[in-house]
Amino acid sequence: MSRSTHRDDFFQTSAALEEQKRKDAKSRNTNGNPIRSQSKILAIAADPVNPGSVFVAQSTGTVRKIILETGETAAVFKGPTAPVTSICFSPGGKLLFAGCWDKTVWSWDVASGQPQHRYEGHTDFVRSVITSSLRGQDLLVSGGADAQILVFDIASGKRLYTLKGHAKGVQDLTIDPTSLEPESKSLVIFSAGSDREIRWFDITSGSQDLTAMDPLLAHDTSVYKLFFDSDGDLWTASADKTAKCLVREDGWKANLTLSHPDFVRDVVVYEQGGWVITACRDEEIRVWNRSVSRRLLKRDMSSVTNLYNQQTGQLYHTFSGHFEEVTGLVLIGSTVVSVSIDATIRQWSLRPDDLRAAVEAAKKTKAEEEESEQNPESMLTEEEERELAELMNED
């Protein structure tokens, strides 16, 4: 019987060793054309200027600009010595912001890479950052593990508001798209927390918590991500192992629940294809059918027929490639780009032909695996097989 001589093996359970072997084997796959990094990737954002690039936040405290076609690092933004958890850009795209474990928000000039303001005020690490403009003033909004949401003037670095309401840390922030319409006179921010609450704040009206004592409680535990679709409906990703669609016109009630085997870390909607894409802690990226949007139905009533023909909320395909938890998704045209604790960036095409090909390839792989399980290879040599057959035939 062979025995391990690796010192670390003596301090791990058999299950842990098997899991490590599984990950080591899976790490060699090239699904999604992996771009490999040297450290864990915690967040991703699309380049607001160049659609062929993304920016990624790393556990080493750096932010990198990556060219997707070549995998080349086009720029590195340095300064933090703690993990960077979230990134976003100024309304004009000239400044890059990064929320950090050091309780501050860093900023850089995108063109030169030179550090700019550091925004302070949180008493625990920063988990989410977003920006917007209000009456000609560019604003930075940050959410932290201290349960606070801070609003800063980008130019001066001055803190304008502190938004309170969450009992536990803030996980994500997003802006209500209806408040960005020309006729709107308010700027409404939605927040998701570890307290399972989804709240919204109108920072135009003295930072009043519009949900008062009645926040949205769509999930059983932490809500990790928020995503508004073109209808203005809110998609959520949660540690309760579900992603949900909360319908604005129905009082934010869930009309679709997508169940997963583990925590759901992110969710995005690909409107053109009619897909919902989710990232899960189980290393997988799932593509789900969604219903036809209300916006599309209003534009073309013939789509009503298509609505009843769709398998709403049905799992269509699972992209497998990452070998650690998937931490973020971003849509670049018809491609969904994913990042993971495994330090890779992977790209998955949602074009109809490519998606059908991926489904067929997955079916073929599954069939081969099932056949292999039913007909395992013999551990005997050809000569031993003959001897065994002779013994079995003896009277």
Helices and strands as residue ranges (DSSP letters): G 7-11, H 14-26, E 35-36, E 41-46, E 53-58, E 63-67, E 73-77, E 84-89, E 95-100, E 105-109, E 115-119, E 126-134, E 137-144, E 149-153, E 159-163, E 170-175, G 177-180, E 188-193, E 198-202, E 208-209, E 223-228, E 234-238, E 242-247, G 248-250, E 253-259, E 264-270, E 275-280, E 284-289, H 294-299, H 303-309, E 315-320, E 326-332, E 335-340, E 344-349, H 352-374, H 382-393
